[in-house]
Amino acid sequence: MVGQIFHVILYQPLFNLFIFLYNIIPGHDLGLVIVAVTILVRLALYPLTSSGIKAQRALQDLQPKLAAIKKQYATDTQAQAQATLEMYKNNKVSPFSSCLPLLLQLPILIALYQVLANGIVSTDLSAIVYPFIHNPGTLNPLSFGLVNLAKPQIILAVLAGAAQYFQAKTLIRKSPPATAGMAGKDENMMAMMNKQMLYFMPVLTVIIGARLPAGLTLYWFFSTALMVLQQHLLGLDSKTSGTTTPPNGVIEGTIVK
C-alpha cells in the first residue's frame, strides 16, 4: 500500500517530468535532461534544504555552550538536561531541526534516484508514461554524442567526489583557540570528526559512483555542486564558519583580548 502511494504520488510524476523534458530538449540529450531535472528538484527543495543548513550551523555554533553545561553539571544529569533544553529554547534552536528537512525530502530523492536508474536503462516506458505525454519508446543514453550515461564513467565519479569534498569543506568548523578550555577540547573533537568526514565521504562517493550508471553520477555531481552554491548564497561557507565572538567578548569564560 505504501509502495503504491509512493509510486503514484512521487515516482510516476517525476518519471513523466523526466520524459517530458527529454521530448522537448533539442537533440533529446539525456545529460541536459538530468541537469534540468536536478535544477527543478533543487529549486523545489530549496526552502527545506536552506532550513536544514541553517539549523545545522546553529547547532554547531552552540557546541561551546553545550560543553560548558556538561562541565558545570557533570555530576547532575537531570540539571544538565534541563540546562541544555533551556539553552536550546533561549537560542530558538531545536536539536531535531536539522534532521526534519532531510527526512521530508528523502522520499523525493529516493524517487528521483529510481527515475534516473530505471529511465536510463528501460526499454519499455509504456507502463509508466501518462497518456498525454509522448512515449519515445527508449531513451538514447548518449550525452553530447560522447558519454554513455547508461554505463559507469570514472571521470564523473571523480567529479562527484570532488563536489562532495567542497560541500563538506564549506561546513567544516575551524579549530577553536587553545584558551577555550574544556569547551575547546569538545570543539577540537568535532573538528577532527569533520576533518575525517571531509576525506572519507568523497572517497566513498568515488568508489560507489564508479559502479553506478554515469547518469546517476552526473546527477550526484550537479546536485552537490548546487548545494555548495546554496550554502555560499546563505553565507555558510568556510569563510564565515567557526566560532564567533559574543558581543561581551567572552567565549566560555575566557576573555578575548
C-alpha positions, -999 to 999 in steps of 0.1 A, spaced: 0 0 0 27 24 10 47 14 -21 17 21 -43 12 56 -28 49 63 -33 47 52 -69 16 73 -78 24 105 -58 62 107 -63 78 82 -87 53 84 -116 51 123 -117 89 126 -116 93 100 -143 69 118 -166 86 151 -160 118 133 -170 102 120 -202 86 154 -210 119 172 -207 135 145 -229 109 151 -256 113 189 -257 151 194 -252 168 197 -286 187 166 -296 170 146 -268 202 149 -249 199 128 -217 226 147 -200 208 180 -204 176 164 -192 193 152 -160 208 187 -154 173 203 -160 156 178 -136 183 184 -110 178 222 -111 140 218 -109 142 195 -79 168 217 -61 145 247 -66 115 228 -52 136 217 -22 153 250 -17 133 261 14 137 227 31 174 225 24 180 261 35 162 254 68 183 223 74 216 240 66 209 270 89 198 247 117 229 226 113 251 257 116 232 270 145 236 237 164 274 237 156 277 272 170 261 262 202 286 234 209 308 256 232 278 264 254 268 228 254 303 218 265 302 244 293 269 229 305 283 194 306 312 207 326 291 227 350 266 198 357 290 169 352 276 150 382 239 160 378 224 146 347 189 159 354 202 195 358 224 190 327 194 180 306 173 209 320 200 234 313 205 220 278 168 223 269 168 259 283 198 268 262 180 254 230 149 273 240 167 306 246 185 303 213 154 292 195 170 261 182 157 225 181 182 196 182 160 179 156 155 209 133 185 200 111 171 164 106 135 172 98 141 189 64 162 159 53 136 134 64 109 154 44 129 155 12 143 119 15 113 103 -3 116 127 -32 153 120 -35 147 82 -34 120 86 -61 143 107 -83 171 81 -79 147 54 -91 136 75 -120 172 80 -132 181 44 -126 151 30 -144 147 56 -171 183 53 -184 182 16 -189 145 9 -195 134 -5 -229 97 -2 -223 82 30 -209 46 24 -218 36 12 -183 47 44 -166 42 73 -191 10 93 -189 -13 91 -220 -8 128 -227 30 125 -226 47 114 -259 63 80 -253 97 80 -270 100 42 -266 135 42 -253 160 68 -242 192 75 -260 219 72 -233 245 92 -252 251 127 -239 266 152 -264 272 121 -286 302 112 -264 293 99 -229 272 68 -225 252 76 -193 239 41 -190 275 28 -182 298 38 -154 322 66 -160 351 71 -136 356 108 -146 321 117 -135 326 96 -103 357 117 -95 339 149 -102 311 138 -79 337 130 -52 353 164 -57 320 182 -53 313 162 -22 347 174 -8 339 210 -14 304 207 1 319 193 33 346 220 32 320 247 33 306 235 66 337 223 84 344 240 117 377 257 124 397 246 154 390 268 185 417 288 203 438 270 228 424 293 256 389 279 251 394 253 279 372 222 281 349 237 255 378 239 232 385 202 237 350 194 227 353 217 197 386 201 187 370 167 188 342 179 165 368 195 142 387 162 140 355 143 131 346 168 105 381 165 90 378 127 88 344 130 71 359 157 48 381 130 32 361 98 38 328 108 21 345 120 -12 364 87 -14 333 67 -7 314 88 -33 341 79 -60 340 42 -51 302 40 -53 299 63 -83 324 43 -103 299 14 -103 268 33 -110 254 44 -144 270 77 -154 236 94 -154 233 89 -117 268 102 -110 261 132 -132 230 139 -111 251 133 -79 278 158 -91 255 185 -103 231 182 -73 261 185 -49 275 215 -68 242 233 -65 242 225 -27 276 241 -24 262 272 -43 232 273 -19 255 272 11 275 300 -3 244 321 -10 233 315 26 266 328 38 275 294 54 308 288 35 341 282 52 349 319 53 320 325 77 322 293 97 338 287 130 332 301 165 320 337 166 329 360 194 299 371 215 293 408 220 307 408 255 340 394 242 338 362 263 340 326 250 331 301 276 346 322 304 377 332 286 383 369 279 391 376 243 417 402 240 
